[in-house]
Amino acid sequence: MRVTTNTSNGYNLPTGVTDLARDMYGLHMEVFWICVGIAVVVFGAMIYTLVKFRHSQGAVADTSMLHSTKVEIIWTIIPVIILVVMAVPAAELILKQEDTRNSQLSIRVTGYQWKWEYAYMDAAEGVDFFSTLARDSNFARQLNSGIDPNTVPNYLLEVDHPLVIPSGTKVRLLLTSQDVIHAWWVPDFGAKRAAIPGFVNELWFRVDPGKEGIYRGQCAALCGRDHGFMPIVVDVRTPDDFKKWVDAQKAAIKQAALPAPAAPAPVAAAPPPTAQALPN
């Protein structure tokens, strides 16, 4: 049984299992602490002013200070510096996200209402299957099913055929849709991109070696009635195990393509007995 892995603590972004996810988490925390620092300075100054110069202590408003060029320059330059400090790493990360060059495995992902199709390319060319909500979750979600969802493992987050990829490999997804706009999203990969009819989007990720396991996501676009029943499950395996899986899939495809054995020739029916004249 494959182990489900989750790097989120429920209160913050997941640290993830890819370099992109870690970069996103690092940028998020950098911006977060900058915002905390700004809040401390601004609200600290406000609270100090309210307490120090309150009317009950005899404070009188200074009506002579109507304009200060120095103050205006300061409160313009400081925000610009802060924005540059945040914008430079953000731009670098965006460029890194868009760099799909030198990918080692490409997979075409097509969204449908309400399932995913995965068509492998490169070394796994020919492997193609649909991934839909697992039957036990599908039965439990039906009105008056009588099934307690709490008894269903990974309720609404399990599929019949997960996407299988190797660890330590740069995987490129080519995303499109057959009907409406969908969005392929796995938080632990730091990967989210829209699947749009008539258009191909790209994203990539590389799962760290040693982080093999099951990772879950969902369609992140409101794609219709059953939007909430379109999970994504990715089974990350070692390169050797992935190769064995690909070989097994190709063998099964080859076996299914073989012509059915010829039916045995029908046995000829025995001739009916001939009538004989009775002696007088």
N, C-alpha and C positions, 0 to 999 in steps of 0.2 A: 504494500500500500504506500503510495506517494505521500510525503508529508506536505501539508499546507503551510506556506511561509508568509508572514506578514511583518513588515518592519515599522508599522505605524503604532504609536502609543495611544491613538484616539484623540489626542489634543493638539497635535502638530502635524506638519507634513511628514511623510515617511522618509527615512534616510535613504531607502532604496537599495537596490542590488546592482545598479549600473552606475557608470561614471557620470552620465547625464543627470541621473536622479540625485546623486551626491552634490553635484555642482548646483543644481536647483535648490537643494536644501541649504547649502552654504550661502547662496545669494539671498535666499529668503531670510535666514537668520541675520545676515549682515544688515539688510534693510530694516529688519525688525528692531535690532538694537540701535540703529540710527534713529528710528522713530521713537524708541523709548527715551533716548537722550534728548531729543527735541521736546518731547512731552515733559520731561523732568525740568528742563530749563524754562519752558514757557509757563507751565502751570506753577512751577516754583516761584517765578517772578510775579505771577498774578497773585498767588496766595500771600507772598511776602508784602506786596503792595497793599492788598486789602487789609492785612493785619496792621502793618506799620503806619499807614496813613488813613486810618479810619476816622470818621467824623467824631466819634465819641472821645477820641484822644486829642481833639482840637485841631485836626489837620484842616488846612485850607487849600482849596484847589488852586494850582498855578495856572492862571489864564494867560500868562505872558509867553509861554512856549507854544507858538503856533507853527513853527517850521524849523527843521534842522537838516541841512544838507548832509552833514556828517552821518547822522542817524540813518537817513534814507539810503546813503551809499552802503553803509554797513549791512542793513537788513536786505539789501539787494545782492550784495556779493556773497554773503554767507549761504543763502539758499542756492545760488548758482553753483557754489563749490560742492554743496551737499548733493545736488542733482548730478553733477559730473562724477562724483565718487560712486554713485549708484548706477549711472548710465554706462560707464565703461565696462564693468564686469557683466552687466546685463546684455550689452551688445555682443561681447565676446561669446557669451553662452548661446545667444540666438544664432550666431554664425556657426557655432559648433553643432547645434541641433540640426541645422540645414545641410550639413556636410555629409552626404550619403555616399561619398566616394569610397572605393576599396571595400565595399561590402562583400562578405563571404557567402551569404545566403540571402536570396530574395524570395519573398512570398507575396503573391497577389491576394489581397483581402477584399472581398466583396460583401457589402452589407445588404441584407434583405429584411423585409418585415416578416418574421423577427428572428433572424438567424444570421450566421456568418459562413462564408465559404472561404476556404484556404486552399490556394493552388500553389504548390511549391515549384521553384525554378532552380537553376544551377544543378548541383549534384543530386538533388531530390526531385528533379523534373519528372512529372507524371503523377506525383502524389497529389490528389485533389479530393477534398471531402467537405461536407457541411457540418457545422457545429451548432446544435440547438439545445434548448433548455432540457435538462435531465427529466426523465419521465416521472420520477417520484415527486419532484418539485412541481411539475406540470399538473399532476393529479391533485396534489395538496392545495394548489391555488384555486381550483375550481370551486365555485359557489356551492355550498352544502355538500362538500366532499366528505365531511366527517373525519378528515385527517388533521391532526394537530400539527401545524407547521414546525413547532419546536421539536418534533420527533424526526424531522427530515434533515439529514446531514447537509450542511451548506445550502440551506433552503434558498432557492432562486439564484444561487451562485455556483451551480454545478451544471455541466453539459455532458452530452453523450460522447462527443469526440473533441478532446482538447487540442489546442495548437501545441505541437512538439517542436522544440528548438534546442540547439546545443549551447552549452555555456562556453564563455571565452570566445565567442564568434560574433562578428559584427553582422547583425541581421537587419535587412532592409525590408520594410513593408510598403507595398504599393496599394494604396487605399482608394476604393471607388464604391459606388452604390448602384444597385439595380432599380431602386424605386424612389426613396426619399433620402434626406440627409441623415446619416448616422454618425457616430463618433466612437472610434476605437480607443479605449482608455484602460491602462493598467497602472495604478498609482506607483507600485514598487519599481516600475521601469522608468518612471518619469516620462511616460509616453502617452500622448493624447493628440489625436488628429482627426479632422472631419473626413467622412467618406461621402462624397458628393456625386450625384448622378452625372455622367458625361465628363467627369474630371478626375484626374489621378493625383492624389497627394502622396507624399513620401514621408516616412519617419524611420529612424533607426535606433537601435540599442544594442548593447553588449553586456550580457549578464556575467558577473564575475565568476571565475572558476571557484568551485567550492560552495556556490550558492544554488545548487540544484534543488528543485522542489516544485511545488505547485503554487502558482501566483494567479490571483483573481482580479477581474475588473468587470466593467459593464459598459454598455452603450451609454454615452454621455450626452446624447442629443435626443430631444423629444421627437421620437420617430413614429408616433401613432399609438393606437389603443394598447398594444402589448409592449410598449417601450420598456417597462420595468421587468420584462421577462426575456431579456436578451443579454445574458451574461457572457463573459469572456474568461476562459481558463487556459493558462499557458503552463505546459509541463516542460520544465527545463531539465535536460539530461546532460550527462557527460558526452563529449564528442564520440567516444566509442559506442556508448549506448544509443546515441542518436543514429549513428551509422547502421547499427543493428536494426533499429526501428524502421529506417528507410528501406533497408534490404527486405525486411519482412513485408512492408507495405507493397513494394514492387513485386515481390513474389506472389502476394495475394492478387494483385491486379493482373499479373501474367496468367495466373491460374484461372481467374474469372474470364479471361479473354479466350481461353481454349475452347474449341468447338465441343459441343455436347457429344458424348459417345453415341454412336448410331444405335438405334433401337433394334433389338433382335428381330429377324424375319419372322413373320407370323407363320404358325404351323398350319399346313394345309388340312382342311377338314376332311374326315373320312367320307368316301362316297356313300350315299344312302343305299341300304340293301335293296337288291332287285326282287321284284315280285315273282314267285314261282307258282306254276299251275298245280292245283291239287289233283291227285290221281282220282279217276272215276271209281 
